[in-house]
Amino acid sequence: MASDDLVFKALADPTRRLLLDALRERAGQSLGELEAVVVTHAAMTRFGVMKHVKVLIEAGLVTTRKSGRHTLHHLNPVPIRLIHDRWISRYVEPQVAALSDLKQHLESS
């Protein structure tokens, strides 16, 4: 499967997006910490969380680093940026930015 396909597949699932959001907020989380994030939003086993994390790793969106007995997970934004550069920035960046700003303004009002 092509790299972009893996990234789109990984981003298509709300649980995986939740995991990415958690890693964006705080890098270097263990599987147990990520499991705690998911459990607050959906009933899921540790094995289910591991499967989601595996998809994110295969897509290159998450990297891991061993620290003692723990494996720490970190967000890798590069694949998302590459998709952004390919599909968005060249064509409509100013328009998308304006719409995004408008959406944030309306939601905060």
C-alpha positions, 0 to 999 in steps of 0.5 A, a space after each residue: 500500500 502506498 504511503 499516502 494511502 496508509 496515512 489516509 487510512 490511519 486518519 480515517 478512524 476517529 480513535 486514531 485521530 484521538 490518539 494523535 491529538 493526545 500525542 500532539 498535546 503531550 509527546 512521549 506517552 506509553 501505551 498505558 497512557 494512550 489507553 487511558 485517553 481512549 478509555 475515557 471516550 470509548 470502551 476499548 481493550 488494551 489490545 484494541 488500542 495496540 492495534 490502532 497504534 500499530 496502524 499509526 506506526 505503519 503509516 509513519 504518523 507515530 514513532 517509538 522510543 524505548 525508555 527502560 521497560 517502556 516504549 514511548 510514542 511520539 507524533 510524527 507530523 511529517 506525513 501529514 505535512 507531505 499530504 498538506 503540501 501535495 493536496 492543499 498548499 499549492 492550490 488553495 492555501 489562502 482560501 483554506 486559511 481564511 475559511 479555517 480562521 472564520 470557522 474558529 472565530 464563529 465557534 468561539 463567539 
